[in-house]
């Protein structure tokens, strides 16, 4: 499911319960992944990176993944 929100859009994944929130910028794509089950967040990340590589492999020069520290 895709929802448009102020400043971007949100995609909710069906198989891996979570969401991918995109921020609209003039430069690089900025996306934040949030999974309801943090121990399975890697599956949502893998699905997202795989989808980008499948559809945009000729347009992607690099990816930078940053993790927020656990609180």
Secondary structure by P-SEA (a helix, b strand, c coil): ccccccccbbbbbccccbbbbbbbbcccbbbbbbbccccaaaaaaaaaaaaaaacccccccbbbbbbcccc
